[in-house]
């Protein structure tokens, strides 16, 4: 049976499914963990993909400064990778950034090719002091960060 996949803003009722999706990646060391409380507090920043009422992907937008937002917590559920959903969610987040009139969108990632395919460029992470002072100071990997910074200019 073919079912439709939709992309929408997250709702408070998505918190548990979001928590489980993000926590599974956090345990693998490829995402920062987010508590249920933090997810609820920032639920408006999340976009989710859904199929037949099941949450199958997510991503969020975090403002780092007046002219910069970051894509965070981007992940698809097992069995749903490579189907264009990551691209769909990134495009939705880019549209949100545009609506906020923010000119730059960045991410710290291991999935470099995915972002390059979506029009991002690899840059030195040191060009984002805003990122270092909000998140990295709390990260256990801060002195040995192996994630790659990518950025896209939105005109
Ligand atoms: C990375 C991720 C979000 C991409 O979403 P997706 O729905 O699988 O990606 P799409 O189908 O939209 O795009 C697929 C393209 O991106 C590339 N890609 C997908 N995952 C990738 C990865 N981990 N590393 C490098 N490139 C990747 C593929 O090569 C593919 O290119 P192709 O279409 O030419 O074959 C998803 O694979 C995922 O959840 N990965 C685990 C969590 C993660 O690494 N999140 C990123 C944190 S910033």
Backbone and ligand atoms as CSV (ligand in chain L), in Angstrom:
chain,resi,resn,atom,element,x,y,z
A,1,UNK,N,N,0.843,-1.200,0.000
A,1,UNK,CA,C,0.000,0.000,0.000
A,1,UNK,C,C,0.882,1.255,0.000
A,2,UNK,N,N,0.581,2.181,-0.910
A,2,UNK,CA,C,1.326,3.437,-0.937
A,2,UNK,C,C,0.759,4.405,0.081
A,3,UNK,N,N,1.621,4.997,0.892
A,3,UNK,CA,C,1.149,6.010,1.831
A,3,UNK,C,C,1.859,7.313,1.522
A,4,UNK,N,N,1.227,8.395,1.941
A,4,UNK,CA,C,1.784,9.709,1.643
A,4,UNK,C,C,2.689,10.160,2.783
A,5,UNK,N,N,3.838,10.727,2.397
A,5,UNK,CA,C,4.740,11.307,3.391
A,5,UNK,C,C,4.554,12.812,3.366
A,6,UNK,N,N,4.346,13.405,4.536
A,6,UNK,CA,C,4.157,14.850,4.602
A,6,UNK,C,C,5.214,15.472,5.510
A,7,UNK,N,N,5.419,16.759,5.294
A,7,UNK,CA,C,6.384,17.522,6.081
A,7,UNK,C,C,5.606,18.651,6.743
A,8,UNK,N,N,5.749,18.786,8.056
A,8,UNK,CA,C,4.976,19.817,8.770
A,8,UNK,C,C,5.751,20.306,9.989
A,9,UNK,N,N,5.275,21.419,10.563
A,9,UNK,CA,C,5.849,21.903,11.814
A,9,UNK,C,C,5.532,20.889,12.914
A,10,UNK,N,N,6.460,20.729,13.856
A,10,UNK,CA,C,6.225,19.796,14.959
A,10,UNK,C,C,5.199,20.363,15.940
A,11,UNK,N,N,4.552,19.454,16.635
A,11,UNK,CA,C,3.555,19.810,17.653
A,11,UNK,C,C,3.993,19.230,18.990
A,12,UNK,N,N,3.466,19.770,20.097
A,12,UNK,CA,C,3.839,19.211,21.407
A,12,UNK,C,C,3.606,17.699,21.496
A,13,UNK,N,N,2.629,17.185,20.764
A,13,UNK,CA,C,2.359,15.737,20.801
A,13,UNK,C,C,3.459,14.923,20.114
A,14,UNK,N,N,4.394,15.579,19.441
A,14,UNK,CA,C,5.497,14.873,18.768
A,14,UNK,C,C,6.691,14.642,19.697
A,15,UNK,N,N,6.649,15.211,20.902
A,15,UNK,CA,C,7.853,15.216,21.741
A,15,UNK,C,C,8.405,13.806,21.971
A,16,UNK,N,N,7.561,12.848,22.310
A,16,UNK,CA,C,8.073,11.516,22.635
A,16,UNK,C,C,8.749,10.869,21.419
A,17,UNK,N,N,8.106,10.956,20.261
A,17,UNK,CA,C,8.690,10.358,19.051
A,17,UNK,C,C,9.983,11.077,18.664
A,18,UNK,N,N,9.998,12.396,18.835
A,18,UNK,CA,C,11.221,13.156,18.550
A,18,UNK,C,C,12.338,12.726,19.494
A,19,UNK,N,N,11.976,12.602,20.767
A,19,UNK,CA,C,12.979,12.209,21.773
A,19,UNK,C,C,13.599,10.861,21.389
A,20,UNK,N,N,12.786,9.905,21.014
A,20,UNK,CA,C,13.293,8.561,20.693
A,20,UNK,C,C,14.180,8.581,19.456
A,21,UNK,N,N,13.778,9.333,18.437
A,21,UNK,CA,C,14.575,9.412,17.206
A,21,UNK,C,C,15.940,10.052,17.481
A,22,UNK,N,N,15.919,11.175,18.201
A,22,UNK,CA,C,17.168,11.905,18.468
A,22,UNK,C,C,18.050,11.116,19.439
A,23,UNK,N,N,17.443,10.505,20.436
A,23,UNK,CA,C,18.217,9.767,21.434
A,23,UNK,C,C,18.969,8.596,20.793
A,24,UNK,N,N,18.338,7.926,19.831
A,24,UNK,CA,C,19.003,6.795,19.163
A,24,UNK,C,C,20.272,7.280,18.460
A,25,UNK,N,N,20.210,8.457,17.816
A,25,UNK,CA,C,21.407,9.006,17.168
A,25,UNK,C,C,22.397,9.559,18.189
A,26,UNK,N,N,21.896,10.106,19.288
A,26,UNK,CA,C,22.792,10.629,20.323
A,26,UNK,C,C,23.625,9.487,20.907
A,27,UNK,N,N,23.014,8.319,21.077
A,27,UNK,CA,C,23.745,7.173,21.630
A,27,UNK,C,C,24.838,6.709,20.674
A,28,UNK,N,N,24.667,6.997,19.383
A,28,UNK,CA,C,25.714,6.652,18.394
A,28,UNK,C,C,26.740,7.772,18.248
A,29,UNK,N,N,26.556,8.875,18.971
A,29,UNK,CA,C,27.518,9.978,18.932
A,29,UNK,C,C,27.406,10.854,17.705
A,30,UNK,N,N,26.273,10.771,16.965
A,30,UNK,CA,C,26.167,11.632,15.778
A,30,UNK,C,C,25.159,12.763,15.936
A,31,UNK,N,N,24.580,12.882,17.126
A,31,UNK,CA,C,23.712,14.032,17.430
A,31,UNK,C,C,23.886,14.375,18.898
A,32,UNK,N,N,23.645,15.634,19.237
A,32,UNK,CA,C,23.622,15.982,20.652
A,32,UNK,C,C,22.285,15.531,21.233
A,33,UNK,N,N,22.299,14.980,22.463
A,33,UNK,CA,C,21.018,14.581,23.064
A,33,UNK,C,C,20.168,15.803,23.367
A,34,UNK,N,N,18.861,15.637,23.332
A,34,UNK,CA,C,17.924,16.705,23.715
A,34,UNK,C,C,16.926,16.098,24.699
A,35,UNK,N,N,16.754,16.754,25.835
A,35,UNK,CA,C,15.791,16.229,26.815
A,35,UNK,C,C,14.366,16.479,26.323
A,36,UNK,N,N,13.420,15.728,26.899
A,36,UNK,CA,C,12.013,15.948,26.531
A,36,UNK,C,C,11.608,17.390,26.853
A,37,UNK,N,N,12.115,17.905,27.981
A,37,UNK,CA,C,11.777,19.279,28.385
A,37,UNK,C,C,12.300,20.283,27.355
A,38,UNK,N,N,13.547,20.063,26.922
A,38,UNK,CA,C,14.128,20.991,25.928
A,38,UNK,C,C,13.365,20.885,24.606
A,39,UNK,N,N,12.984,19.660,24.239
A,39,UNK,CA,C,12.229,19.493,22.981
A,39,UNK,C,C,10.902,20.235,23.058
A,40,UNK,N,N,10.229,20.120,24.183
A,40,UNK,CA,C,8.937,20.795,24.334
A,40,UNK,C,C,9.114,22.317,24.279
A,41,UNK,N,N,10.177,22.792,24.964
A,41,UNK,CA,C,10.438,24.232,24.992
A,41,UNK,C,C,10.721,24.769,23.582
A,42,UNK,N,N,11.400,23.957,22.769
A,42,UNK,CA,C,11.814,24.424,21.433
A,42,UNK,C,C,11.027,23.758,20.311
A,43,UNK,N,N,9.839,23.257,20.634
A,43,UNK,CA,C,9.090,22.460,19.647
A,43,UNK,C,C,8.793,23.259,18.374
A,44,UNK,N,N,8.631,24.589,18.532
A,44,UNK,CA,C,8.332,25.425,17.361
A,44,UNK,C,C,9.486,25.468,16.356
A,45,UNK,N,N,10.677,25.084,16.807
A,45,UNK,CA,C,11.826,25.149,15.894
A,45,UNK,C,C,11.967,23.876,15.061
A,46,UNK,N,N,11.115,22.879,15.325
A,46,UNK,CA,C,11.243,21.588,14.633
A,46,UNK,C,C,10.287,21.456,13.456
A,47,UNK,N,N,10.813,20.780,12.416
A,47,UNK,CA,C,9.998,20.325,11.295
A,47,UNK,C,C,10.080,18.797,11.311
A,48,UNK,N,N,8.962,18.134,11.028
A,48,UNK,CA,C,8.979,16.670,11.027
A,48,UNK,C,C,8.426,16.131,9.711
A,49,UNK,N,N,8.863,14.915,9.373
A,49,UNK,CA,C,8.260,14.164,8.267
A,49,UNK,C,C,7.417,13.066,8.902
A,50,UNK,N,N,6.272,12.812,8.285
A,50,UNK,CA,C,5.314,11.888,8.881
A,50,UNK,C,C,4.736,10.985,7.794
A,51,UNK,N,N,4.567,9.724,8.151
A,51,UNK,CA,C,3.886,8.792,7.242
A,51,UNK,C,C,2.846,8.030,8.054
A,52,UNK,N,N,1.611,8.115,7.623
A,52,UNK,CA,C,0.505,7.408,8.290
A,52,UNK,C,C,0.546,7.613,9.808
A,53,UNK,N,N,0.772,8.860,10.213
A,53,UNK,CA,C,0.746,9.185,11.640
A,53,UNK,C,C,2.026,8.853,12.386
A,54,UNK,N,N,3.018,8.277,11.681
A,54,UNK,CA,C,4.281,7.939,12.336
A,54,UNK,C,C,5.345,8.971,11.983
A,55,UNK,N,N,6.049,9.455,13.003
A,55,UNK,CA,C,7.122,10.420,12.768
A,55,UNK,C,C,8.352,9.677,12.239
A,56,UNK,N,N,8.810,10.044,11.041
A,56,UNK,CA,C,9.886,9.285,10.390
A,56,UNK,C,C,11.124,10.139,10.106
A,57,UNK,N,N,11.078,11.410,10.505
A,57,UNK,CA,C,12.245,12.251,10.296
A,57,UNK,C,C,12.045,13.595,10.964
A,58,UNK,N,N,13.168,14.262,11.246
A,58,UNK,CA,C,13.046,15.575,11.895
A,58,UNK,C,C,14.269,16.428,11.607
A,59,UNK,N,N,14.116,17.710,11.889
A,59,UNK,CA,C,15.215,18.650,11.826
A,59,UNK,C,C,14.765,19.923,12.514
A,60,UNK,N,N,15.728,20.701,13.018
A,60,UNK,CA,C,15.312,21.941,13.686
A,60,UNK,C,C,16.218,23.089,13.281
A,61,UNK,N,N,15.720,24.276,13.539
A,61,UNK,CA,C,16.435,25.506,13.192
A,61,UNK,C,C,16.711,26.261,14.483
A,62,UNK,N,N,17.971,26.616,14.694
A,62,UNK,CA,C,18.338,27.334,15.911
A,62,UNK,C,C,19.040,28.622,15.527
A,63,UNK,N,N,18.580,29.736,16.115
A,63,UNK,CA,C,19.204,31.030,15.774
A,63,UNK,C,C,20.490,31.207,16.573
A,64,UNK,N,N,21.580,31.368,15.830
A,64,UNK,CA,C,22.873,31.593,16.479
A,64,UNK,C,C,23.212,33.076,16.560
A,65,UNK,N,N,22.604,33.889,15.725
A,65,UNK,CA,C,22.896,35.315,15.724
A,65,UNK,C,C,21.948,36.030,14.792
A,66,UNK,N,N,22.155,37.335,14.641
A,66,UNK,CA,C,21.244,38.138,13.824
A,66,UNK,C,C,21.199,37.641,12.384
A,67,UNK,N,N,22.345,37.145,11.877
A,67,UNK,CA,C,22.386,36.764,10.458
A,67,UNK,C,C,22.701,35.292,10.240
A,68,UNK,N,N,22.523,34.484,11.281
A,68,UNK,CA,C,22.944,33.082,11.163
A,68,UNK,C,C,22.016,32.150,11.929
A,69,UNK,N,N,21.557,31.089,11.218
A,69,UNK,CA,C,20.809,30.017,11.888
A,69,UNK,C,C,21.533,28.692,11.635
A,70,UNK,N,N,21.282,27.742,12.526
A,70,UNK,CA,C,21.919,26.423,12.421
A,70,UNK,C,C,20.861,25.335,12.267
A,71,UNK,N,N,21.147,24.377,11.392
A,71,UNK,CA,C,20.311,23.175,11.313
A,71,UNK,C,C,20.803,22.209,12.389
A,72,UNK,N,N,19.878,21.772,13.223
A,72,UNK,CA,C,20.217,20.837,14.296
A,72,UNK,C,C,19.292,19.622,14.234
A,73,UNK,N,N,19.711,18.566,14.886
A,73,UNK,CA,C,18.857,17.383,15.110
A,73,UNK,C,C,18.204,16.888,13.819
A,74,UNK,N,N,19.011,16.830,12.740
A,74,UNK,CA,C,18.476,16.352,11.462
A,74,UNK,C,C,18.684,14.845,11.369
A,75,UNK,N,N,17.600,14.090,11.295
A,75,UNK,CA,C,17.748,12.635,11.205
A,75,UNK,C,C,16.492,11.963,10.701
A,76,UNK,N,N,16.704,10.891,9.924
A,76,UNK,CA,C,15.588,10.088,9.430
A,76,UNK,C,C,15.561,8.773,10.194
A,77,UNK,N,N,14.366,8.204,10.323
A,77,UNK,CA,C,14.237,6.901,10.973
A,77,UNK,C,C,14.839,5.815,10.082
A,78,UNK,N,N,15.226,4.705,10.712
A,78,UNK,CA,C,15.747,3.573,9.937
A,78,UNK,C,C,14.708,3.146,8.898
A,79,UNK,N,N,15.189,2.872,7.700
A,79,UNK,CA,C,14.290,2.450,6.630
A,79,UNK,C,C,13.780,3.614,5.803
A,80,UNK,N,N,14.115,4.836,6.223
A,80,UNK,CA,C,13.613,6.019,5.499
A,80,UNK,C,C,14.743,6.903,4.986
A,81,UNK,N,N,15.981,6.379,4.999
A,81,UNK,CA,C,17.095,7.179,4.478
A,81,UNK,C,C,17.196,6.994,2.966
A,82,UNK,N,N,17.775,8.009,2.316
A,82,UNK,CA,C,18.002,7.909,0.876
A,82,UNK,C,C,16.738,8.000,0.039
A,83,UNK,N,N,15.670,8.510,0.628
A,83,UNK,CA,C,14.400,8.639,-0.108
A,83,UNK,C,C,14.038,10.106,-0.350
A,84,UNK,N,N,14.990,11.005,-0.090
A,84,UNK,CA,C,14.737,12.423,-0.332
A,84,UNK,C,C,14.104,13.149,0.846
A,85,UNK,N,N,13.917,12.452,1.958
A,85,UNK,CA,C,13.243,13.110,3.095
A,85,UNK,C,C,14.152,14.126,3.788
A,86,UNK,N,N,15.450,13.781,3.883
A,86,UNK,CA,C,16.393,14.723,4.491
A,86,UNK,C,C,16.408,16.024,3.695
A,87,UNK,N,N,16.429,15.886,2.376
A,87,UNK,CA,C,16.394,17.065,1.496
A,87,UNK,C,C,15.094,17.837,1.697
A,88,UNK,N,N,13.983,17.125,1.822
A,88,UNK,CA,C,12.684,17.790,2.024
A,88,UNK,C,C,12.692,18.606,3.323
A,89,UNK,N,N,13.255,18.030,4.382
A,89,UNK,CA,C,13.272,18.742,5.668
A,89,UNK,C,C,14.244,19.920,5.611
A,90,UNK,N,N,15.412,19.715,5.000
A,90,UNK,CA,C,16.361,20.837,4.866
A,90,UNK,C,C,15.725,21.968,4.069
A,91,UNK,N,N,15.017,21.642,2.995
A,91,UNK,CA,C,14.359,22.697,2.210
A,91,UNK,C,C,13.310,23.442,3.041
A,92,UNK,N,N,12.583,22.714,3.879
A,92,UNK,CA,C,11.585,23.369,4.737
A,92,UNK,C,C,12.277,24.301,5.736
A,93,UNK,N,N,13.423,23.867,6.263
A,93,UNK,CA,C,14.156,24.711,7.226
A,93,UNK,C,C,14.740,25.941,6.518
A,94,UNK,N,N,15.196,25.746,5.284
A,94,UNK,CA,C,15.704,26.887,4.505
A,94,UNK,C,C,14.579,27.900,4.271
A,95,UNK,N,N,13.383,27.409,3.965
A,95,UNK,CA,C,12.253,28.325,3.767
A,95,UNK,C,C,11.953,29.101,5.051
A,96,UNK,N,N,12.064,28.428,6.198
A,96,UNK,CA,C,11.846,29.124,7.474
A,96,UNK,C,C,12.900,30.201,7.679
A,97,UNK,N,N,14.154,29.856,7.374
A,97,UNK,CA,C,15.234,30.839,7.531
A,97,UNK,C,C,14.981,32.043,6.626
A,98,UNK,N,N,14.547,31.764,5.397
A,98,UNK,CA,C,14.246,32.860,4.461
A,98,UNK,C,C,13.115,33.734,5.006
A,99,UNK,N,N,12.094,33.083,5.562
A,99,UNK,CA,C,10.957,33.841,6.099
A,99,UNK,C,C,11.405,34.735,7.261
A,100,UNK,N,N,12.428,34.272,7.984
A,100,UNK,CA,C,12.973,35.076,9.094
A,100,UNK,C,C,13.976,36.118,8.592
A,101,UNK,N,N,14.217,36.086,7.270
A,101,UNK,CA,C,15.175,36.991,6.624
A,101,UNK,C,C,16.587,36.835,7.177
A,102,UNK,N,N,16.926,35.598,7.491
A,102,UNK,CA,C,18.288,35.301,7.944
A,102,UNK,C,C,19.101,34.900,6.712
A,103,UNK,N,N,20.254,35.535,6.499
A,103,UNK,CA,C,20.971,35.298,5.239
A,103,UNK,C,C,21.881,34.070,5.199
A,104,UNK,N,N,22.174,33.464,6.360
A,104,UNK,CA,C,23.116,32.331,6.346
A,104,UNK,C,C,22.564,31.181,7.179
A,105,UNK,N,N,22.717,29.964,6.635
A,105,UNK,CA,C,22.280,28.769,7.367
A,105,UNK,C,C,23.461,27.796,7.402
A,106,UNK,N,N,23.769,27.264,8.575
A,106,UNK,CA,C,24.945,26.394,8.704
A,106,UNK,C,C,24.580,25.099,9.425
A,107,UNK,N,N,25.499,24.166,9.388
A,107,UNK,CA,C,25.358,22.931,10.166
A,107,UNK,C,C,26.751,22.418,10.492
A,108,UNK,N,N,26.838,21.678,11.567
A,108,UNK,CA,C,28.051,20.917,11.887
A,108,UNK,C,C,27.668,19.467,11.683
A,109,UNK,N,N,28.421,18.738,10.876
A,109,UNK,CA,C,27.899,17.433,10.437
A,109,UNK,C,C,28.992,16.442,10.075
A,110,UNK,N,N,28.603,15.168,10.045
A,110,UNK,CA,C,29.431,14.124,9.440
A,110,UNK,C,C,28.916,13.794,8.032
A,111,UNK,N,N,27.700,14.257,7.713
A,111,UNK,CA,C,27.068,13.928,6.425
A,111,UNK,C,C,27.373,15.029,5.409
A,112,UNK,N,N,28.670,15.239,5.142
A,112,UNK,CA,C,29.095,16.375,4.316
A,112,UNK,C,C,28.523,16.297,2.900
A,113,UNK,N,N,28.603,15.115,2.291
A,113,UNK,CA,C,28.125,14.993,0.898
A,113,UNK,C,C,26.644,15.335,0.782
A,114,UNK,N,N,25.884,14.942,1.791
A,114,UNK,CA,C,24.446,15.253,1.786
A,114,UNK,C,C,24.237,16.764,1.715
A,115,UNK,N,N,24.966,17.514,2.555
A,115,UNK,CA,C,24.785,18.968,2.565
A,115,UNK,C,C,25.330,19.606,1.284
A,116,UNK,N,N,26.454,19.101,0.786
A,116,UNK,CA,C,27.002,19.655,-0.460
A,116,UNK,C,C,25.986,19.456,-1.592
A,117,UNK,N,N,25.346,18.256,-1.616
A,117,UNK,CA,C,24.317,18.016,-2.641
A,117,UNK,C,C,23.148,18.972,-2.502
A,118,UNK,N,N,22.981,19.527,-1.291
A,118,UNK,CA,C,21.895,20.479,-1.061
A,118,UNK,C,C,22.377,21.928,-1.110
A,119,UNK,N,N,23.529,22.146,-1.746
A,119,UNK,CA,C,23.970,23.508,-2.030
A,119,UNK,C,C,24.782,24.173,-0.933
A,120,UNK,N,N,25.219,23.404,0.067
A,120,UNK,CA,C,26.061,23.964,1.136
A,120,UNK,C,C,27.529,23.840,0.728
A,121,UNK,N,N,28.373,24.706,1.327
A,121,UNK,CA,C,29.813,24.649,1.092
A,121,UNK,C,C,30.522,24.343,2.405
A,122,UNK,N,N,31.621,23.620,2.294
A,122,UNK,CA,C,32.420,23.304,3.486
A,122,UNK,C,C,33.241,24.531,3.860
A,123,UNK,N,N,33.244,24.884,5.157
A,123,UNK,CA,C,34.015,26.039,5.641
A,123,UNK,C,C,34.705,25.661,6.956
A,124,UNK,N,N,35.637,26.519,7.385
A,124,UNK,CA,C,36.284,26.323,8.687
A,124,UNK,C,C,35.287,26.628,9.792
A,125,UNK,N,N,35.187,25.776,10.799
A,125,UNK,CA,C,34.164,26.054,11.820
A,125,UNK,C,C,34.506,27.269,12.678
A,126,UNK,N,N,35.779,27.670,12.650
A,126,UNK,CA,C,36.179,28.838,13.434
A,126,UNK,C,C,35.512,30.129,12.939
A,127,UNK,N,N,34.933,30.110,11.727
A,127,UNK,CA,C,34.262,31.339,11.264
A,127,UNK,C,C,32.908,31.527,11.964
A,128,UNK,N,N,32.543,30.580,12.833
A,128,UNK,CA,C,31.267,30.683,13.549
A,128,UNK,C,C,31.491,30.799,15.054
A,129,UNK,N,N,32.037,31.909,15.530
A,129,UNK,CA,C,32.255,32.022,16.978
A,129,UNK,C,C,30.958,31.912,17.760
A,130,UNK,N,N,29.820,32.288,17.133
A,130,UNK,CA,C,28.519,32.190,17.827
A,130,UNK,C,C,28.252,30.748,18.225
A,131,UNK,N,N,28.601,29.817,17.323
A,131,UNK,CA,C,28.343,28.400,17.575
A,131,UNK,C,C,29.196,27.916,18.747
A,132,UNK,N,N,30.462,28.293,18.698
A,132,UNK,CA,C,31.386,27.827,19.729
A,132,UNK,C,C,30.908,28.248,21.109
A,133,UNK,N,N,30.396,29.460,21.214
A,133,UNK,CA,C,30.049,29.956,22.541
A,133,UNK,C,C,28.659,29.547,23.011
A,134,UNK,N,N,27.823,29.047,22.154
A,134,UNK,CA,C,26.516,28.608,22.643
A,134,UNK,C,C,26.491,27.118,22.929
A,135,UNK,N,N,27.043,26.309,22.059
A,135,UNK,CA,C,26.870,24.860,22.159
A,135,UNK,C,C,28.157,24.137,22.500
A,136,UNK,N,N,29.222,24.478,21.764
A,136,UNK,CA,C,30.441,23.677,21.851
A,136,UNK,C,C,31.028,23.683,23.257
A,137,UNK,N,N,30.829,24.780,23.985
A,137,UNK,CA,C,31.379,24.839,25.341
A,137,UNK,C,C,30.774,23.759,26.240
A,138,UNK,N,N,29.609,23.231,25.849
A,138,UNK,CA,C,28.962,22.197,26.659
A,138,UNK,C,C,29.223,20.786,26.111
A,139,UNK,N,N,29.992,20.689,25.032
A,139,UNK,CA,C,30.144,19.394,24.354
A,139,UNK,C,C,31.410,18.688,24.827
A,140,UNK,N,N,31.282,17.377,25.080
A,140,UNK,CA,C,32.439,16.605,25.556
A,140,UNK,C,C,33.537,16.514,24.497
A,141,UNK,N,N,33.161,16.745,23.220
A,141,UNK,CA,C,34.158,16.633,22.139
A,141,UNK,C,C,34.767,17.983,21.782
A,142,UNK,N,N,34.565,19.002,22.636
A,142,UNK,CA,C,34.910,20.354,22.186
A,142,UNK,C,C,36.378,20.527,21.812
A,143,UNK,N,N,37.280,19.756,22.448
A,143,UNK,CA,C,38.694,19.927,22.108
A,143,UNK,C,C,39.155,18.942,21.033
A,144,UNK,N,N,38.248,18.076,20.579
A,144,UNK,CA,C,38.605,17.114,19.541
A,144,UNK,C,C,37.428,16.967,18.581
A,145,UNK,N,N,36.850,18.098,18.202
A,145,UNK,CA,C,35.652,18.059,17.355
A,145,UNK,C,C,36.030,17.614,15.937
A,146,UNK,N,N,35.396,16.545,15.469
A,146,UNK,CA,C,35.694,16.062,14.120
A,146,UNK,C,C,34.531,16.318,13.161
A,147,UNK,N,N,33.562,17.110,13.585
A,147,UNK,CA,C,32.462,17.443,12.681
A,147,UNK,C,C,32.923,18.535,11.698
A,148,UNK,N,N,32.284,18.543,10.555
A,148,UNK,CA,C,32.639,19.488,9.494
A,148,UNK,C,C,31.568,20.581,9.445
A,149,UNK,N,N,32.030,21.836,9.318
A,149,UNK,CA,C,31.081,22.950,9.202
A,149,UNK,C,C,30.704,23.161,7.741
A,150,UNK,N,N,29.415,23.347,7.504
A,150,UNK,CA,C,28.917,23.658,6.153
A,150,UNK,C,C,27.991,24.868,6.260
A,151,UNK,N,N,27.961,25.649,5.190
A,151,UNK,CA,C,27.128,26.851,5.206
A,151,UNK,C,C,26.506,27.079,3.835
A,152,UNK,N,N,25.328,27.691,3.854
A,152,UNK,CA,C,24.674,28.083,2.591
A,152,UNK,C,C,24.200,29.517,2.746
A,153,UNK,N,N,24.501,30.323,1.729
A,153,UNK,CA,C,24.032,31.713,1.735
A,153,UNK,C,C,22.662,31.757,1.080
A,154,UNK,N,N,21.726,32.430,1.725
A,154,UNK,CA,C,20.351,32.505,1.222
A,154,UNK,C,C,20.113,33.883,0.651
A,155,UNK,N,N,19.907,33.932,-0.651
A,155,UNK,CA,C,19.698,35.276,-1.223
A,155,UNK,C,C,18.273,35.385,-1.691
L,1,LIG,C1,C,21.992,12.515,6.649
L,1,LIG,C2,C,20.494,12.290,6.486
L,1,LIG,C3,C,19.719,13.308,7.312
L,1,LIG,C4,C,20.174,12.477,4.988
L,1,LIG,O1,O,18.775,12.291,4.795
L,1,LIG,P1,P,18.262,11.337,3.624
L,1,LIG,O2,O,16.793,11.414,3.602
L,1,LIG,O3,O,18.878,9.992,3.800
L,1,LIG,O4,O,18.925,12.050,2.367
L,1,LIG,P2,P,18.277,12.332,0.919
L,1,LIG,O5,O,17.606,11.085,0.454
L,1,LIG,O6,O,17.475,13.575,0.930
L,1,LIG,O7,O,19.588,12.618,0.078
L,1,LIG,C5,C,20.372,11.563,-0.197
L,1,LIG,C6,C,21.696,12.038,-0.725
L,1,LIG,O8,O,22.523,12.505,0.356
L,1,LIG,C7,C,23.667,11.657,0.499
L,1,LIG,N1,N,23.780,11.222,1.884
L,1,LIG,C8,C,22.812,10.698,2.655
L,1,LIG,N2,N,23.295,10.428,3.885
L,1,LIG,C9,C,24.579,10.766,3.866
L,1,LIG,C10,C,25.618,10.688,4.831
L,1,LIG,N3,N,25.422,10.215,6.067
L,1,LIG,N4,N,26.837,11.133,4.473
L,1,LIG,C11,C,27.055,11.605,3.236
L,1,LIG,N5,N,26.116,11.703,2.282
L,1,LIG,C12,C,24.904,11.261,2.584
L,1,LIG,C13,C,23.450,10.432,-0.369
L,1,LIG,O9,O,24.639,10.106,-1.021
L,1,LIG,C14,C,22.363,10.827,-1.338
L,1,LIG,O10,O,22.887,11.229,-2.553
L,1,LIG,P3,P,22.304,10.591,-3.915
L,1,LIG,O11,O,20.839,10.943,-3.937
L,1,LIG,O12,O,23.090,11.245,-4.991
L,1,LIG,O13,O,22.534,9.141,-3.781
L,1,LIG,C15,C,20.065,10.845,6.888
L,1,LIG,O14,O,20.753,9.913,6.108
L,1,LIG,C16,C,20.246,10.526,8.354
L,1,LIG,O15,O,19.307,10.570,9.115
L,1,LIG,N6,N,21.491,10.163,8.762
L,1,LIG,C17,C,21.788,9.855,10.147
L,1,LIG,C18,C,21.768,11.084,11.023
L,1,LIG,C19,C,22.737,12.159,10.542
L,1,LIG,O16,O,23.876,11.879,10.171
L,1,LIG,N7,N,22.264,13.406,10.554
L,1,LIG,C20,C,23.006,14.568,10.111
L,1,LIG,C21,C,23.385,15.368,11.291
L,1,LIG,S1,S,23.682,17.061,10.823
